[in-house]
Amino acid sequence: MTEKTKFEFTNKELVALMLKAQNIHEGNWALSANLAFSAMNIGQLPNGSDASPAGVVAVVGLAIERVSEQLPFSVNAAEANPKPQPKKSSPKK
């Protein structure tokens, strides 16, 4: 059997994982990204004679943000990461 070397997650799966990591059990949450923008010249020819101005967007971080209502792209923390139920104590003999 081959070793799996790539795992993919949907945006909602990422939000659910982040809710669990932060121990969040309530509210509606959506994924957001921190972006950095830059400009540069890019081209294909080794001498650079075809270089053109271009925009570059880098993803520098991901975050979850609480939203006031359930949206098509948000995750309900109570469903994705329910609070653990307290253990019932067994009757003493």
C-alpha positions as CSV (number, residue, x, y, z in Angstrom):
1,M,0.0,0.0,0.0
2,T,1.3,3.4,-0.9
3,E,1.7,6.1,1.7
4,K,-0.7,9.1,1.3
5,T,1.3,12.3,0.8
6,K,-1.5,14.8,0.2
7,F,-4.7,15.6,2.1
8,E,-7.2,18.1,0.8
9,F,-9.9,19.9,2.9
10,T,-12.9,22.0,1.9
11,N,-13.3,25.4,3.4
12,K,-16.0,24.1,5.8
13,E,-13.8,21.2,6.8
14,L,-11.0,23.7,7.7
15,V,-13.4,25.8,9.7
16,A,-14.5,22.7,11.6
17,L,-10.9,21.7,12.4
18,M,-10.1,25.2,13.5
19,L,-13.2,25.3,15.8
20,K,-12.1,22.1,17.4
21,A,-8.5,23.3,17.8
22,Q,-9.8,26.5,19.6
23,N,-12.4,24.6,21.7
24,I,-15.2,26.7,20.2
25,H,-18.7,25.2,20.7
26,E,-21.1,28.0,19.7
27,G,-21.8,30.5,17.0
28,N,-21.6,30.6,13.2
29,W,-18.1,30.9,11.8
30,A,-16.6,31.5,8.4
31,L,-13.1,31.1,6.9
32,S,-11.1,34.2,6.1
33,A,-7.7,34.7,4.6
34,N,-5.0,37.2,5.3
35,L,-3.6,38.3,1.9
36,A,-0.5,40.2,0.9
37,F,-0.4,42.0,-2.5
38,S,2.6,42.9,-4.5
39,A,3.6,44.0,-8.1
40,M,6.5,42.7,-10.1
41,N,7.6,42.2,-13.7
42,I,7.3,38.7,-15.1
43,G,8.2,37.1,-18.4
44,Q,9.2,33.9,-20.1
45,L,12.2,34.8,-22.2
46,P,15.7,34.5,-20.6
47,N,16.7,38.0,-21.6
48,G,13.6,39.6,-20.0
49,S,12.5,41.3,-23.2
50,D,8.9,40.1,-22.8
51,A,8.5,41.1,-19.1
52,S,5.2,42.6,-18.2
53,P,3.8,44.2,-15.0
54,A,1.9,41.6,-12.9
55,G,0.1,41.5,-9.7
56,V,0.9,38.8,-7.1
57,V,-1.4,37.7,-4.2
58,A,0.1,35.7,-1.4
59,V,-2.0,33.9,1.2
60,V,-0.1,34.7,4.5
61,G,-2.6,33.2,6.9
62,L,-6.0,31.7,7.5
63,A,-8.5,32.7,10.2
64,I,-12.0,32.0,11.3
65,E,-14.4,34.8,11.9
66,R,-17.7,34.8,13.8
67,V,-20.7,35.8,11.7
68,S,-24.0,37.0,13.0
69,E,-26.2,34.5,11.1
70,Q,-25.9,31.1,9.4
71,L,-24.6,31.7,5.8
72,P,-24.2,29.2,3.0
73,F,-20.4,29.2,3.6
74,S,-20.4,29.3,7.4
75,V,-20.2,26.5,9.9
76,N,-22.3,26.2,13.1
77,A,-19.9,25.4,15.9
78,A,-22.6,23.6,17.9
79,E,-23.0,21.1,15.1
80,A,-19.3,20.8,14.1
81,N,-17.9,20.8,17.6
82,P,-20.6,20.0,20.2
83,K,-19.8,20.5,23.9
84,P,-18.8,17.3,25.5
85,Q,-21.6,15.9,27.7
86,P,-20.7,15.6,31.4
87,K,-20.1,12.0,32.4
88,K,-22.8,10.7,34.7
89,S,-21.5,9.3,37.9
90,S,-22.3,5.7,38.5
91,P,-24.2,4.9,41.6
92,K,-22.1,3.9,44.6
93,K,-22.6,0.5,46.0
